Amino acid sequence: MNVLPINLPKEGTPKVKAGDEVKKGQIIAQVVLEDNEVIHLSSYNIASNKFAESLKKHLGDLVASGDIVAVKKRLLGGIKVYSPFSGILVKIDEQNQDLFIKPKDFKEKKDILSPVDGVVEFCDNTKISIKTDSLVISAKDILGPSVKGEILAGDFEIDNAVDDKIIVRETFDKLSAFKSFGLGALGLITKDLSDFDFMDLEKDFEKTIVMVSEDDFKKLAKYKGKMVAIDSAGKIIYL
């Protein structure tokens, strides 16, 4: 059997425990998202000892777009600060004079799903390891988005046959890599890049290149014609 390690983000909370059987697609952890909108009041030069009394909204209050959230008093009238957001005031940072608004349609939790059937071998707040019969490979590095496709493996001439395929090949130089993508390849899996590396490519590179160890390359080369899924975020290959 294989063991698939799934690293949890700092805000992750496991929903399983060691020994639990899990199914593909089952929720195994949840992440609390922090995606609040911020209203910066520091530019209004409100005196620190006057900040609290300048606020027209308080923690837990509903805020609609266009509502007055603060007023800086002056000798003649005052400067009103309007909210550009709708939501709930969830945090007030008096030191930096920031107001944090949680949008109305904010989804507080994101589910982390098991990508395979198996049994939880290890579980804590940082990692969940699943023992599975599925072949899972941890990539050395991945550049580009997650993709799924059919494996095309071997030492062959790069031509139109690579269209919609994920190519497994011992090495790629820059010319063969870009020719493959130009002919429609979905991704490349290799153990070596001969005359370029990830640093030579743009950060927002939209094609997928996966680096694997020699042992894992040999495993993948045996799966010609099989479907493979590449998870870029987890740096995992599933067969």
BAMI-987823 format. One record per residue (C-alpha): x, y, z; residue number from 1; residue in one letter. Coordinates in Angstrom, 3 decimals, padded with zeros to 6 digits, always signed. Example, Ala and Ser with C-alpha at 12.3 -4.5 7.8 and 13.67 -1.06 7.14 Angstrom:
// BAMI-987823
+----------+----------+----------+-----+------+
!       c1 !       c2 !       c3 ! seq ! type !
+----------+----------+----------+-----+------+
! +012.300 ! -004.500 ! +007.800 !   1 !    A !
! +013.670 ! -001.060 ! +007.140 !   2 !    S !
+----------+----------+----------+-----+------+
//
This chain:
// BAMI-987823
+----------+----------+----------+-----+------+
!       c1 !       c2 !       c3 ! seq ! type !
+----------+----------+----------+-----+------+
! +000.000 ! +000.000 ! +000.000 !   1 !    M !
! +000.996 ! +003.629 ! -000.464 !   2 !    N !
! +000.860 ! +006.455 ! +002.061 !   3 !    V !
! -000.375 ! +009.862 ! +000.911 !   4 !    L !
! +000.650 ! +012.803 ! +003.144 !   5 !    P !
! -001.697 ! +015.806 ! +003.059 !   6 !    I !
! -000.259 ! +018.907 ! +004.712 !   7 !    N !
! -002.804 ! +021.153 ! +006.403 !   8 !    L !
! -002.581 ! +024.953 ! +006.410 !   9 !    P !
! -002.169 ! +026.777 ! +009.701 !  10 !    K !
! -005.919 ! +027.349 ! +009.997 !  11 !    E !
! -006.807 ! +023.714 ! +009.222 !  12 !    G !
! -008.890 ! +021.546 ! +011.559 !  13 !    T !
! -008.965 ! +017.742 ! +011.014 !  14 !    P !
! -012.381 ! +016.084 ! +010.746 !  15 !    K !
! -011.003 ! +012.542 ! +010.935 !  16 !    V !
! -008.729 ! +010.600 ! +013.285 !  17 !    K !
! -006.138 ! +007.858 ! +012.958 !  18 !    A !
! -007.773 ! +004.551 ! +012.065 !  19 !    G !
! -010.769 ! +006.072 ! +010.265 !  20 !    D !
! -011.697 ! +004.702 ! +006.847 !  21 !    E !
! -012.177 ! +007.483 ! +004.306 !  22 !    V !
! -013.684 ! +007.606 ! +000.831 !  23 !    K !
! -012.569 ! +009.705 ! -002.106 !  24 !    K !
! -014.322 ! +013.076 ! -001.847 !  25 !    G !
! -014.965 ! +012.793 ! +001.908 !  26 !    Q !
! -014.297 ! +015.858 ! +004.066 !  27 !    I !
! -011.145 ! +015.187 ! +006.089 !  28 !    I !
! -010.401 ! +018.741 ! +007.284 !  29 !    A !
! -011.729 ! +022.279 ! +007.160 !  30 !    Q !
! -009.934 ! +025.580 ! +006.838 !  31 !    V !
! -011.220 ! +028.786 ! +008.398 !  32 !    V !
! -010.775 ! +031.491 ! +005.799 !  33 !    L !
! -009.680 ! +035.027 ! +006.582 !  34 !    E !
! -010.916 ! +037.201 ! +003.756 !  35 !    D !
! -012.191 ! +040.386 ! +005.359 !  36 !    N !
! -012.420 ! +043.749 ! +003.647 !  37 !    E !
! -010.530 ! +046.567 ! +005.370 !  38 !    V !
! -011.422 ! +050.245 ! +005.781 !  39 !    I !
! -008.265 ! +052.243 ! +006.528 !  40 !    H !
! -008.965 ! +055.304 ! +008.676 !  41 !    L !
! -005.358 ! +056.344 ! +009.327 !  42 !    S !
! -005.368 ! +058.698 ! +006.323 !  43 !    S !
! -008.011 ! +060.830 ! +008.072 !  44 !    Y !
! -005.519 ! +061.719 ! +010.836 !  45 !    N !
! -007.920 ! +060.988 ! +013.672 !  46 !    I !
! -006.233 ! +061.554 ! +017.037 !  47 !    A !
! -005.613 ! +058.245 ! +018.798 !  48 !    S !
! -007.445 ! +059.406 ! +021.931 !  49 !    N !
! -010.448 ! +060.370 ! +019.780 !  50 !    K !
! -010.534 ! +057.257 ! +017.580 !  51 !    F !
! -013.028 ! +055.199 ! +019.600 !  52 !    A !
! -015.536 ! +058.033 ! +019.908 !  53 !    E !
! -015.242 ! +058.817 ! +016.183 !  54 !    S !
! -016.655 ! +055.398 ! +015.268 !  55 !    L !
! -020.322 ! +055.121 ! +014.321 !  56 !    K !
! -020.283 ! +051.338 ! +014.066 !  57 !    K !
! -019.278 ! +048.807 ! +016.696 !  58 !    H !
! -018.182 ! +045.169 ! +016.771 !  59 !    L !
! -020.918 ! +042.890 ! +015.472 !  60 !    G !
! -022.838 ! +045.679 ! +013.744 !  61 !    D !
! -024.229 ! +045.162 ! +010.262 !  62 !    L !
! -022.673 ! +047.588 ! +007.795 !  63 !    V !
! -024.253 ! +048.437 ! +004.446 !  64 !    A !
! -022.379 ! +049.956 ! +001.541 !  65 !    S !
! -022.705 ! +053.725 ! +001.964 !  66 !    G !
! -023.148 ! +053.624 ! +005.751 !  67 !    D !
! -021.192 ! +056.133 ! +007.825 !  68 !    I !
! -018.605 ! +054.215 ! +009.858 !  69 !    V !
! -016.706 ! +057.148 ! +011.384 !  70 !    A !
! -016.815 ! +060.925 ! +011.718 !  71 !    V !
! -013.776 ! +063.105 ! +012.316 !  72 !    K !
! -014.998 ! +066.145 ! +014.195 !  73 !    K !
! -013.825 ! +069.624 ! +013.241 !  74 !    R !
! -014.674 ! +073.127 ! +014.424 !  75 !    L !
! -017.114 ! +073.447 ! +011.547 !  76 !    L !
! -018.941 ! +070.201 ! +010.872 !  77 !    G !
! -016.936 ! +067.031 ! +010.376 !  78 !    G !
! -015.507 ! +064.589 ! +007.854 !  79 !    I !
! -017.712 ! +061.542 ! +007.336 !  80 !    K !
! -016.207 ! +058.193 ! +006.337 !  81 !    V !
! -018.480 ! +055.916 ! +004.307 !  82 !    Y !
! -018.148 ! +052.156 ! +003.962 !  83 !    S !
! -017.667 ! +050.865 ! +000.401 !  84 !    P !
! -018.518 ! +047.351 ! +001.642 !  85 !    F !
! -021.526 ! +045.491 ! +003.043 !  86 !    S !
! -021.105 ! +042.973 ! +005.830 !  87 !    G !
! -020.418 ! +042.633 ! +009.552 !  88 !    I !
! -017.824 ! +044.615 ! +011.500 !  89 !    L !
! -015.708 ! +041.800 ! +012.964 !  90 !    V !
! -012.532 ! +043.561 ! +014.090 !  91 !    K !
! -011.363 ! +047.037 ! +015.095 !  92 !    I !
! -007.618 ! +047.685 ! +015.067 !  93 !    D !
! -007.258 ! +050.897 ! +017.071 !  94 !    E !
! -003.469 ! +051.021 ! +016.771 !  95 !    Q !
! -003.519 ! +051.052 ! +012.953 !  96 !    N !
! -007.014 ! +052.580 ! +012.775 !  97 !    Q !
! -008.421 ! +049.817 ! +010.563 !  98 !    D !
! -011.948 ! +048.395 ! +010.451 !  99 !    L !
! -012.405 ! +044.808 ! +009.228 ! 100 !    F !
! -015.669 ! +043.967 ! +007.472 ! 101 !    I !
! -016.692 ! +040.369 ! +006.791 ! 102 !    K !
! -018.726 ! +040.358 ! +003.528 ! 103 !    P !
! -022.306 ! +039.061 ! +003.695 ! 104 !    K !
! -021.612 ! +036.246 ! +001.238 ! 105 !    D !
! -018.418 ! +035.257 ! +003.045 ! 106 !    F !
! -017.958 ! +031.480 ! +003.315 ! 107 !    K !
! -016.243 ! +030.923 ! +006.626 ! 108 !    E !
! -014.927 ! +027.417 ! +006.017 ! 109 !    K !
! -013.356 ! +025.578 ! +003.111 ! 110 !    K !
! -013.525 ! +021.795 ! +002.971 ! 111 !    D !
! -010.420 ! +019.691 ! +002.328 ! 112 !    I !
! -011.455 ! +016.448 ! +000.636 ! 113 !    L !
! -009.715 ! +013.107 ! +000.523 ! 114 !    S !
! -008.416 ! +012.474 ! -003.008 ! 115 !    P !
! -008.382 ! +008.687 ! -002.467 ! 116 !    V !
! -010.062 ! +005.794 ! -000.667 ! 117 !    D !
! -008.038 ! +004.568 ! +002.278 ! 118 !    G !
! -007.391 ! +004.518 ! +006.018 ! 119 !    V !
! -006.059 ! +007.426 ! +008.068 ! 120 !    V !
! -002.642 ! +006.340 ! +009.329 ! 121 !    E !
! -001.656 ! +009.609 ! +011.033 ! 122 !    F !
! -003.528 ! +012.786 ! +011.898 ! 123 !    C !
! -002.755 ! +016.011 ! +013.735 ! 124 !    D !
! -003.265 ! +019.738 ! +013.130 ! 125 !    N !
! -000.448 ! +019.889 ! +010.578 ! 126 !    T !
! -000.807 ! +016.725 ! +008.487 ! 127 !    K !
! -003.105 ! +013.834 ! +007.613 ! 128 !    I !
! -001.543 ! +010.673 ! +006.165 ! 129 !    S !
! -003.807 ! +008.223 ! +004.322 ! 130 !    I !
! -002.816 ! +004.637 ! +003.567 ! 131 !    K !
! -004.273 ! +003.719 ! +000.187 ! 132 !    T !
! -004.170 ! +001.103 ! -002.559 ! 133 !    D !
! -004.091 ! +003.919 ! -005.123 ! 134 !    S !
! -000.731 ! +004.859 ! -006.608 ! 135 !    L !
! +000.216 ! +008.291 ! -005.303 ! 136 !    V !
! +003.512 ! +010.019 ! -005.993 ! 137 !    I !
! +004.930 ! +013.074 ! -004.261 ! 138 !    S !
! +006.502 ! +015.347 ! -006.868 ! 139 !    A !
! +009.840 ! +017.038 ! -006.227 ! 140 !    K !
! +008.411 ! +020.236 ! -007.691 ! 141 !    D !
! +005.468 ! +021.389 ! -009.821 ! 142 !    I !
! +005.000 ! +024.504 ! -011.906 ! 143 !    L !
! +001.608 ! +025.429 ! -013.340 ! 144 !    G !
! -002.041 ! +024.515 ! -012.679 ! 145 !    P !
! -003.583 ! +021.173 ! -011.682 ! 146 !    S !
! -004.493 ! +019.000 ! -014.686 ! 147 !    V !
! -005.887 ! +015.566 ! -015.579 ! 148 !    K !
! -005.096 ! +013.583 ! -018.687 ! 149 !    G !
! -003.833 ! +010.424 ! -020.349 ! 150 !    E !
! -000.180 ! +009.463 ! -019.982 ! 151 !    I !
! +001.944 ! +009.351 ! -023.132 ! 152 !    L !
! +005.260 ! +007.766 ! -022.168 ! 153 !    A !
! +008.432 ! +006.749 ! -023.966 ! 154 !    G !
! +011.217 ! +008.077 ! -026.170 ! 155 !    D !
! +009.272 ! +009.292 ! -029.197 ! 156 !    F !
! +009.171 ! +012.102 ! -031.717 ! 157 !    E !
! +007.093 ! +015.009 ! -030.455 ! 158 !    I !
! +004.224 ! +015.455 ! -032.917 ! 159 !    D !
! +000.452 ! +015.889 ! -032.974 ! 160 !    N !
! +000.036 ! +012.706 ! -030.902 ! 161 !    A !
! +000.842 ! +014.743 ! -027.774 ! 162 !    V !
! -002.403 ! +016.738 ! -028.055 ! 163 !    D !
! -004.440 ! +016.513 ! -024.807 ! 164 !    D !
! -001.838 ! +014.179 ! -023.273 ! 165 !    K !
! +000.441 ! +014.349 ! -020.250 ! 166 !    I !
! +003.905 ! +013.422 ! -021.491 ! 167 !    I !
! +006.196 ! +011.300 ! -019.320 ! 168 !    V !
! +009.744 ! +011.594 ! -020.659 ! 169 !    R !
! +013.213 ! +011.251 ! -019.119 ! 170 !    E !
! +014.325 ! +014.750 ! -020.049 ! 171 !    T !
! +013.096 ! +017.906 ! -021.758 ! 172 !    F !
! +015.078 ! +020.771 ! -023.156 ! 173 !    D !
! +013.392 ! +024.139 ! -023.618 ! 174 !    K !
! +012.684 ! +023.530 ! -027.314 ! 175 !    L !
! +011.017 ! +020.132 ! -026.797 ! 176 !    S !
! +009.010 ! +021.416 ! -023.818 ! 177 !    A !
! +007.575 ! +024.399 ! -025.661 ! 178 !    F !
! +007.016 ! +022.353 ! -028.824 ! 179 !    K !
! +004.974 ! +019.881 ! -026.739 ! 180 !    S !
! +002.817 ! +022.642 ! -025.309 ! 181 !    F !
! +002.466 ! +024.233 ! -028.734 ! 182 !    G !
! +001.060 ! +020.943 ! -030.057 ! 183 !    L !
! -001.491 ! +020.757 ! -027.250 ! 184 !    G !
! +000.156 ! +018.762 ! -024.440 ! 185 !    A !
! -001.586 ! +019.270 ! -021.087 ! 186 !    L !
! +001.515 ! +018.720 ! -018.982 ! 187 !    G !
! +005.020 ! +017.296 ! -018.786 ! 188 !    L !
! +006.394 ! +014.881 ! -016.184 ! 189 !    I !
! +010.151 ! +014.403 ! -016.169 ! 190 !    T !
! +013.179 ! +013.753 ! -014.010 ! 191 !    K !
! +015.368 ! +016.348 ! -015.731 ! 192 !    D !
! +015.224 ! +019.708 ! -017.528 ! 193 !    L !
! +018.410 ! +019.885 ! -019.574 ! 194 !    S !
! +018.898 ! +023.553 ! -020.464 ! 195 !    D !
! +016.388 ! +025.495 ! -018.361 ! 196 !    F !
! +014.652 ! +025.399 ! -014.981 ! 197 !    D !
! +011.591 ! +026.839 ! -013.275 ! 198 !    F !
! +013.463 ! +030.067 ! -012.517 ! 199 !    M !
! +013.645 ! +030.747 ! -016.271 ! 200 !    D !
! +009.848 ! +030.759 ! -016.574 ! 201 !    L !
! +007.330 ! +033.403 ! -015.584 ! 202 !    E !
! +005.627 ! +033.073 ! -012.188 ! 203 !    K !
! +002.223 ! +033.015 ! -013.912 ! 204 !    D !
! +003.291 ! +030.266 ! -016.355 ! 205 !    F !
! +000.039 ! +028.575 ! -017.403 ! 206 !    E !
! +001.385 ! +025.156 ! -018.414 ! 207 !    K !
! +002.178 ! +022.277 ! -016.066 ! 208 !    T !
! +005.661 ! +020.816 ! -015.610 ! 209 !    I !
! +006.341 ! +018.202 ! -012.922 ! 210 !    V !
! +009.727 ! +017.083 ! -011.611 ! 211 !    M !
! +009.921 ! +013.584 ! -010.088 ! 212 !    V !
! +012.626 ! +011.284 ! -008.740 ! 213 !    S !
! +014.156 ! +008.574 ! -010.917 ! 214 !    E !
! +012.308 ! +005.822 ! -009.024 ! 215 !    D !
! +008.967 ! +007.579 ! -009.409 ! 216 !    D !
! +009.680 ! +008.263 ! -013.068 ! 217 !    F !
! +010.121 ! +004.515 ! -013.648 ! 218 !    K !
! +006.769 ! +003.847 ! -011.954 ! 219 !    K !
! +004.965 ! +006.427 ! -014.079 ! 220 !    L !
! +006.518 ! +005.203 ! -017.335 ! 221 !    A !
! +004.717 ! +001.869 ! -016.837 ! 222 !    K !
! +001.311 ! +003.571 ! -016.895 ! 223 !    Y !
! +001.260 ! +004.537 ! -020.577 ! 224 !    K !
! -002.329 ! +005.096 ! -021.695 ! 225 !    G !
! -003.645 ! +005.434 ! -018.129 ! 226 !    K !
! -005.314 ! +008.528 ! -016.688 ! 227 !    M !
! -003.312 ! +010.627 ! -014.260 ! 228 !    V !
! -004.232 ! +013.637 ! -012.109 ! 229 !    A !
! -001.695 ! +016.264 ! -011.069 ! 230 !    I !
! -002.470 ! +018.298 ! -007.941 ! 231 !    D !
! -000.253 ! +021.371 ! -008.132 ! 232 !    S !
! -001.141 ! +022.754 ! -004.707 ! 233 !    A !
! -000.376 ! +019.474 ! -002.938 ! 234 !    G !
! +002.509 ! +018.530 ! -005.281 ! 235 !    K !
! +000.920 ! +015.096 ! -005.697 ! 236 !    I !
! +000.362 ! +012.815 ! -008.713 ! 237 !    I !
! -002.581 ! +010.381 ! -008.577 ! 238 !    Y !
! -003.146 ! +007.328 ! -010.761 ! 239 !    L !
+----------+----------+----------+-----+------+
//
